[in-house]
Amino acid sequence: MNQAASPRTPSAAYAWYAVALLTFAYALAILDRVSISLLIVPLQKALHIHDTEFGLLQGMAFSIVYSLLGLPLGLMVDRARRVPIMLGGLVLWSLATIGCSLAQSFWQLFMARMLVGVGEACLVPVATSLIADLFTPESRPKAYGVFVTGSTLGTAAAMALSGVFLGWADGLIAGLPALFGAMQPWQIVFILCGAPGLVLGLVLALTLREPPRRGEVAKGAISLAPVWRLFAARPRAYGCFLLGSVLNLTCVYAIVGWFPALFIRVHGWSAGYTGKLLGISSLPISIFAAANSGWVIVALAKRGHRDAPVLVAGACAASMVLFGVPACLAPSAWVALGGYLLNAFFVNWNTSAVYAGLAQITPNGARAQVMAVHTILSGLVALTAGNAIVGALSDHVFTGPKGIGPALGTVFLLCGLGSLGVLMAARGAFREAVAAQE
């Protein structure tokens, strides 16, 4: 590691413009990743797949490559120009989403979903690294909070727009039979979800500039040794913080992947109605919560809480138990929706806390690599487990159409309590790690 010269701070207007582009990219990534959740009925009918396989399509198909590419991309991001990496990933995952429409079997769709994961693997390492160099340490949590709204926008768009797109698909098939007459509605949904990414790619290529790096810059031979030394020096700070956040994400991915099925199977709502209602009702709450999370971290830090990111992640864990579990077991759809919306106030707090917390305790030259480790854990553990475990519980333990409720509730209860416990155990070590960086 070598100490870089102090760079000129980009203008505030341009920095926030860059955050807006990255946030939109995040929203499209989530849209392309989770829009499949509302297509469970037509996909199971067209491709003859069951719940366990559908869980694998949502989780493992994406997470295998998304996770395995994390560290190589982290090493690259800490050394190379980041904007071209971002552009290549965006174009790839958009084309792969469109390619999902061509699948004629479970394994063809599995491979297309893997390509989506290859493209999206670059997003978080690049975006978090760019934001760290665009903003001062004092203002970074706010920028990360805004960036996290991309996840909220993408999830809401996946819920609402997938339902809208299903309606549009029928119109396109009837109105343009020469182009769409041979397609099924679910295929057109994949095309409509992937196309906007290609437009954003053009905007990124023309307007997003590479900012100078702040602090230590990674140079020389590529090696993971600096990251392992960080973890060895602060095992409790990194270990407990990462584990707690990953358990939270297991619940988050279970919500995204299976909550629509809860309303469709247990409460009898249609896929289109479920998507529109969940998306529209949760959007303002989730945007407020995601943006607010950065300001909450800053406010707690000003009051002397060096472990503010840990506390914010802990609030997310508590919400999964207090609001998530009752929503899964509620006898009424509207009571379930109430629990879902209350939980939405805290769901994205975890992601803001991770980005702000890891940037707070990690030097510049290792940030993308440390974030890549988190990406590996969130992909291989959270994304895979959050979808596959719920599907397996629904198929083999809580059998029947209404078994999805207790299957989801079991994941929320165990992961929420586990996360809260390990995060509280991390507080002292995290404070020490923060002090060492100041």
Backbone hydrogen bonds, N-H to C=O, Kabsch-Sander energy under -0.5 kcal/mol:
donor,donor_aa,acceptor,acceptor_aa,energy
2,N,217,V,-1.6
4,A,2,N,-0.5
4,A,215,G,-1.3
15,A,11,S,-2.6
16,W,12,A,-2.4
17,Y,13,A,-1.8
18,A,14,Y,-2.7
19,V,15,A,-2.0
20,A,16,W,-2.1
21,L,17,Y,-2.1
22,L,18,A,-2.6
23,T,19,V,-2.8
24,F,20,A,-2.2
25,A,21,L,-2.4
26,Y,22,L,-2.3
27,A,23,T,-2.4
28,L,24,F,-2.4
29,A,25,A,-2.3
30,I,26,Y,-2.5
31,L,27,A,-2.5
32,D,28,L,-2.7
33,R,29,A,-1.9
34,V,30,I,-2.8
35,S,31,L,-1.7
37,S,34,V,-2.2
38,L,35,S,-1.1
39,L,36,I,-1.4
40,I,37,S,-0.7
43,L,39,L,-2.5
44,Q,40,I,-2.2
45,K,41,V,-1.8
46,A,42,P,-2.7
47,L,43,L,-2.9
48,H,44,Q,-0.8
54,F,50,H,-2.5
55,G,51,D,-2.6
56,L,52,T,-1.7
57,L,53,E,-2.1
58,Q,54,F,-2.0
59,G,55,G,-2.2
61,A,56,L,-3.0
62,F,59,G,-0.7
63,S,59,G,-3.2
64,I,60,M,-2.3
66,Y,62,F,-1.8
67,S,63,S,-2.4
68,L,64,I,-2.4
69,L,65,V,-2.1
70,G,67,S,-1.5
71,L,67,S,-0.5
73,L,69,L,-2.3
74,G,70,G,-2.5
75,L,71,L,-2.7
76,M,72,P,-2.0
77,V,73,L,-3.1
78,D,74,G,-2.0
79,R,76,M,-1.3
80,A,76,M,-3.5
85,I,81,R,-0.6
86,M,82,R,-2.3
87,L,83,V,-2.4
88,G,84,P,-2.4
89,G,85,I,-2.2
90,L,86,M,-2.3
91,V,87,L,-2.2
92,L,88,G,-2.1
93,W,89,G,-2.7
94,S,90,L,-1.8
95,L,91,V,-2.3
96,A,92,L,-2.4
97,T,93,W,-1.9
98,I,94,S,-2.0
99,G,95,L,-2.2
100,C,96,A,-1.1
100,C,97,T,-0.7
101,S,97,T,-0.5
101,S,98,I,-1.5
102,L,99,G,-1.8
103,A,100,C,-1.4
109,L,105,S,-2.1
110,F,106,F,-2.3
111,M,107,W,-2.2
112,A,108,Q,-2.0
113,R,109,L,-2.4
114,M,110,F,-1.7
115,L,111,M,-1.7
116,V,112,A,-1.6
117,G,113,R,-1.8
118,V,114,M,-1.9
119,G,115,L,-2.0
120,E,116,V,-2.4
121,A,117,G,-1.3
122,C,119,G,-1.2
123,L,120,E,-1.2
124,V,120,E,-0.6
126,V,122,C,-2.1
127,A,123,L,-3.1
128,T,124,V,-2.6
129,S,125,P,-1.5
130,L,126,V,-2.7
131,I,127,A,-2.6
132,A,128,T,-1.8
133,D,129,S,-1.1
133,D,130,L,-0.6
134,L,130,L,-1.4
135,F,131,I,-1.4
139,S,136,T,-0.8
140,R,136,T,-1.4
142,K,139,S,-0.5
143,A,139,S,-1.6
144,Y,140,R,-3.0
145,G,141,P,-2.3
146,V,142,K,-2.1
147,F,143,A,-2.5
148,V,144,Y,-2.4
149,T,145,G,-0.8
149,T,146,V,-0.9
150,G,147,F,-1.9
151,S,148,V,-1.2
152,T,148,V,-1.2
153,L,149,T,-3.3
154,G,150,G,-2.7
155,T,151,S,-2.5
156,A,152,T,-2.8
157,A,153,L,-2.7
158,A,154,G,-2.6
159,M,155,T,-2.2
160,A,156,A,-3.3
161,L,157,A,-2.4
162,S,157,A,-0.8
162,S,158,A,-0.8
163,G,159,M,-1.1
164,V,160,A,-2.1
165,F,161,L,-4.2
166,L,162,S,-1.8
167,G,163,G,-1.3
168,W,164,V,-2.5
169,A,165,F,-2.8
170,D,166,L,-1.2
171,G,167,G,-1.3
172,L,168,W,-2.8
173,I,169,A,-2.6
174,A,170,D,-2.0
175,G,171,G,-3.0
176,L,172,L,-2.6
179,L,176,L,-1.0
180,F,176,L,-2.9
181,G,177,P,-1.5
183,M,180,F,-1.8
187,Q,184,Q,-1.1
188,I,184,Q,-1.4
189,V,185,P,-1.9
190,F,186,W,-1.5
191,I,187,Q,-1.5
192,L,188,I,-2.6
193,C,189,V,-2.0
194,G,190,F,-1.9
195,A,191,I,-1.9
197,G,194,G,-0.9
198,L,194,G,-0.6
198,L,195,A,-1.2
199,V,195,A,-1.0
200,L,196,P,-2.3
201,G,197,G,-2.1
202,L,198,L,-1.2
203,V,199,V,-1.6
204,L,200,L,-2.7
205,A,201,G,-2.3
206,L,202,L,-1.5
207,T,203,V,-1.9
208,L,204,L,-2.0
209,R,207,T,-0.6
217,V,2,N,-2.3
218,A,78,D,-0.7
228,W,224,L,-2.2
229,R,225,A,-2.4
230,L,226,P,-1.8
231,F,227,V,-2.3
232,A,228,W,-2.6
233,A,229,R,-2.2
234,R,230,L,-1.9
238,Y,234,R,-2.4
239,G,235,P,-2.5
240,C,236,R,-1.8
241,F,236,R,-0.6
241,F,237,A,-1.1
242,L,238,Y,-2.7
243,L,239,G,-2.5
244,G,240,C,-2.6
245,S,241,F,-2.1
246,V,242,L,-2.3
247,L,243,L,-2.2
248,N,244,G,-1.9
249,L,245,S,-2.3
250,T,246,V,-1.8
251,C,247,L,-1.3
252,V,248,N,-2.0
253,Y,249,L,-2.9
254,A,250,T,-1.5
255,I,251,C,-2.2
256,V,252,V,-2.4
257,G,253,Y,-2.6
258,W,254,A,-2.3
259,F,254,A,-0.5
259,F,255,I,-2.0
262,L,258,W,-1.6
263,F,259,F,-1.6
264,I,260,P,-2.1
265,R,261,A,-3.1
266,V,261,A,-0.5
266,V,262,L,-1.9
267,H,262,L,-1.0
269,W,263,F,-2.3
274,T,270,S,-2.7
275,G,271,A,-2.5
276,K,272,G,-2.3
277,L,273,Y,-2.6
278,L,274,T,-2.7
279,G,275,G,-2.4
280,I,276,K,-2.7
281,S,277,L,-2.4
282,S,278,L,-1.8
283,L,279,G,-1.4
286,S,282,S,-3.0
287,I,283,L,-2.5
288,F,284,P,-2.1
289,A,285,I,-2.6
290,A,286,S,-2.8
291,A,287,I,-2.5
292,N,288,F,-2.6
293,S,289,A,-1.6
294,G,290,A,-0.7
294,G,291,A,-0.6
295,W,291,A,-0.9
296,V,292,N,-2.4
297,I,293,S,-2.1
298,V,294,G,-2.2
299,A,295,W,-2.7
300,L,296,V,-2.5
301,A,297,I,-2.2
302,K,298,V,-2.2
303,R,299,A,-1.0
304,G,301,A,-1.8
305,H,300,L,-2.3
306,R,304,G,-1.3
308,A,305,H,-1.4
310,V,307,D,-0.7
311,L,307,D,-1.9
312,V,308,A,-2.3
313,A,309,P,-2.3
314,G,310,V,-2.1
315,A,311,L,-1.7
316,C,312,V,-1.4
317,A,313,A,-1.8
318,A,314,G,-2.3
319,S,315,A,-1.9
320,M,316,C,-1.6
321,V,317,A,-1.2
322,L,318,A,-2.8
323,F,319,S,-2.7
324,G,319,S,-1.6
325,V,320,M,-1.3
327,A,323,F,-1.6
328,C,324,G,-1.6
329,L,325,V,-1.3
330,A,326,P,-1.0
336,A,332,S,-2.2
337,L,333,A,-2.3
338,G,334,W,-1.9
339,G,335,V,-2.2
340,Y,336,A,-2.3
341,L,337,L,-2.4
342,L,338,G,-2.3
343,N,339,G,-2.3
344,A,340,Y,-1.3
345,F,341,L,-0.6
345,F,342,L,-1.0
346,F,343,N,-1.9
347,V,343,N,-1.4
349,W,346,F,-1.3
350,N,346,F,-0.6
350,N,347,V,-0.8
352,S,348,N,-1.7
353,A,349,W,-2.2
354,V,350,N,-2.2
355,Y,351,T,-2.3
356,A,352,S,-2.6
357,G,353,A,-2.9
358,L,354,V,-2.7
359,A,355,Y,-1.6
360,Q,356,A,-1.5
361,I,357,G,-1.4
362,T,358,L,-0.9
366,A,363,P,-1.9
367,R,363,P,-0.6
367,R,364,N,-1.3
370,V,366,A,-2.5
371,M,367,R,-2.8
372,A,368,A,-1.8
373,V,369,Q,-1.8
374,H,370,V,-1.9
375,T,371,M,-2.2
376,I,372,A,-2.6
377,L,373,V,-2.4
378,S,374,H,-3.0
379,G,375,T,-2.3
380,L,376,I,-3.0
381,V,377,L,-2.1
382,A,377,L,-1.4
383,L,378,S,-3.4
384,T,379,G,-1.5
385,A,381,V,-2.5
386,G,382,A,-3.1
387,N,383,L,-1.0
388,A,384,T,-3.0
389,I,385,A,-2.1
390,V,385,A,-0.6
391,G,387,N,-2.1
392,A,388,A,-2.8
393,L,389,I,-2.9
394,S,390,V,-2.3
395,D,391,G,-2.0
396,H,392,A,-2.6
397,V,393,L,-2.0
398,F,393,L,-2.8
399,T,397,V,-1.2
403,G,400,G,-1.8
404,I,401,P,-0.7
405,G,402,K,-1.2
407,A,403,G,-1.8
408,L,404,I,-2.2
409,G,405,G,-2.6
410,T,406,P,-2.2
411,V,407,A,-1.4
412,F,408,L,-2.4
413,L,409,G,-2.4
414,L,410,T,-2.3
415,C,411,V,-2.3
416,G,412,F,-2.1
417,L,413,L,-2.1
418,G,414,L,-2.1
419,S,415,C,-2.6
420,L,416,G,-2.2
421,G,417,L,-2.0
422,V,418,G,-2.1
423,L,419,S,-2.4
424,M,420,L,-1.9
425,A,421,G,-1.4
426,A,422,V,-0.8
426,A,423,L,-0.7
427,R,423,L,-0.6
427,R,424,M,-0.7
430,F,426,A,-2.6
431,R,427,R,-2.3
432,E,428,G,-1.8
433,A,429,A,-2.0
434,V,430,F,-2.4
435,A,431,R,-2.2
436,A,432,E,-1.7
437,Q,433,A,-0.9
437,Q,434,V,-0.9
438,E,434,V,-0.9
438,E,435,A,-0.5
